[in-house]
């Protein structure tokens, strides 16, 4: 199961997270390229699992009202220490489209994982981005990624 160290150290690193604004900046339907993604609304499943909606920001700076995806963060026990599984999807609804590459999207996803404190013991990311699989793995050994 989870060690006291893993739960305590993760809790110590959690920061308050404010979701994206749920109000659009204009009353009309938005169309454009999403260039930034961020955390939206949070649903806590247990101490080891939570689900977040993903909000998109258009190239003109407008935050979309409707989510463009959903990501789950699940702490899983390991033989030596717990790790995190990050699973979900990012798929904007028409008429919007994702206007950034996977290489540009990865730092934004990595920042979400760090902001929530799930990067302490390593993590595995498995997302569908516009229906295409996206996988990344990062192991943490002695506080350093490799």
C-alpha positions in Angstrom: 0.0 0.0 0.0 1.1 3.6 0.2 3.8 4.5 2.6 3.4 7.4 5.0 6.3 9.1 3.4 4.7 9.1 -0.1 1.4 10.5 1.1 2.9 13.0 3.4 5.5 14.3 0.9 2.8 14.6 -1.8 0.5 16.5 0.5 3.3 18.8 1.4 3.9 19.8 -2.2 0.2 20.3 -3.3 -0.6 23.9 -4.2 -4.0 25.6 -4.5 -5.2 25.2 -8.0 -7.7 27.5 -9.5 -9.6 26.2 -12.5 -10.0 28.2 -15.7 -12.7 30.7 -15.9 -16.0 29.1 -16.9 -17.3 32.3 -18.5 -16.5 33.0 -22.1 -15.2 36.5 -22.9 -17.9 37.0 -25.6 -21.5 35.7 -26.0 -21.0 34.2 -29.4 -19.8 30.8 -30.5 -16.0 30.6 -30.5 -14.0 29.3 -33.4 -10.2 29.0 -33.5 -7.1 27.2 -32.7 -6.4 26.1 -29.2 -2.8 26.9 -28.3 -2.8 26.3 -24.5 -4.6 23.8 -22.3 -5.1 24.0 -18.6 -6.9 22.5 -15.7 -10.6 23.2 -15.4 -13.0 21.6 -12.9 -11.9 19.0 -10.4 -13.7 15.9 -9.1 -12.0 14.0 -6.2 -12.6 10.2 -6.3 -10.4 9.3 -3.4 -7.2 10.3 -1.7 -5.4 8.5 -4.5 -7.5 9.5 -7.5 -8.9 12.7 -9.0 -10.4 13.7 -12.3 -9.9 17.1 -14.0 -11.6 18.6 -17.0 -9.2 20.3 -19.5 -9.9 23.8 -20.7 -8.6 25.3 -23.9 -7.3 28.8 -24.6 -7.6 30.1 -28.1 -4.8 32.0 -29.9 -6.7 35.3 -29.2 -6.5 34.6 -25.4 -10.2 33.6 -25.0 -10.8 30.7 -22.5 -13.3 28.2 -23.8 -16.4 27.6 -21.7 -16.8 23.9 -22.6 -14.0 21.5 -21.7 -11.8 20.1 -24.5 -10.9 16.9 -22.6 -10.6 15.1 -19.3 -7.5 13.8 -17.4 -7.5 11.4 -14.5 -4.6 11.3 -12.0 -4.3 8.0 -10.2 -1.7 7.0 -7.6 -0.7 3.4 -8.0 1.3 1.3 -5.5 4.6 0.0 -6.7 7.1 -2.6 -5.5 9.4 0.2 -4.1 7.3 3.3 -4.1 4.0 4.6 -5.5 3.8 6.1 -9.0 1.1 8.0 -10.9 -0.9 7.0 -13.9 -2.2 10.0 -15.9 -4.9 8.9 -18.4 -7.5 10.7 -20.4 -8.1 12.6 -23.7 -7.9 16.0 -25.3 -10.2 16.4 -28.3 -11.7 19.9 -28.9 -15.2 20.1 -30.4 -15.7 21.5 -33.8 -15.4 24.3 -34.9 -12.3 24.5 -32.7 -9.1 22.5 -33.3 -5.9 21.8 -31.4 -3.4 24.2 -32.9 -0.2 22.9 -31.2 2.0 19.9 -31.7 2.5 17.0 -29.2 6.0 18.4 -28.5 4.5 21.8 -27.6 1.7 20.2 -25.6 4.0 18.0 -23.5 5.4 20.9 -21.3 1.8 22.0 -20.6 0.8 18.5 -19.5 4.1 18.1 -17.5 3.3 21.4 -15.7 -0.2 20.2 -14.7 1.4 17.0 -13.3 3.9 19.0 -11.3 1.4 21.6 -10.2 -0.7 18.9 -8.6 2.2 17.2 -7.0 2.0 13.9 -8.9 5.6 14.1 -10.2 7.4 13.1 -6.9 7.8 9.3 -7.5 7.4 9.0 -11.3 4.5 8.8 -13.6 3.1 7.3 -16.8 1.0 9.3 -19.2 -1.4 7.7 -21.6 -3.7 10.2 -23.4 -5.7 10.3 -26.6 -5.0 13.6 -28.4 -7.5 14.1 -31.2 -7.9 10.3 -31.3 -4.2 9.6 -31.6 -2.4 7.8 -28.7 0.2 9.8 -26.7 2.5 8.0 -24.2 5.2 9.4 -21.9 6.9 7.9 -18.9 9.1 9.6 -16.4 10.8 7.8 -13.5 12.0 9.6 -10.4 15.0 8.2 -8.7 16.4 9.9 -5.6 14.4 13.0 -6.5 15.7 13.3 -10.0 14.0 12.4 -13.3 15.6 10.1 -15.8 
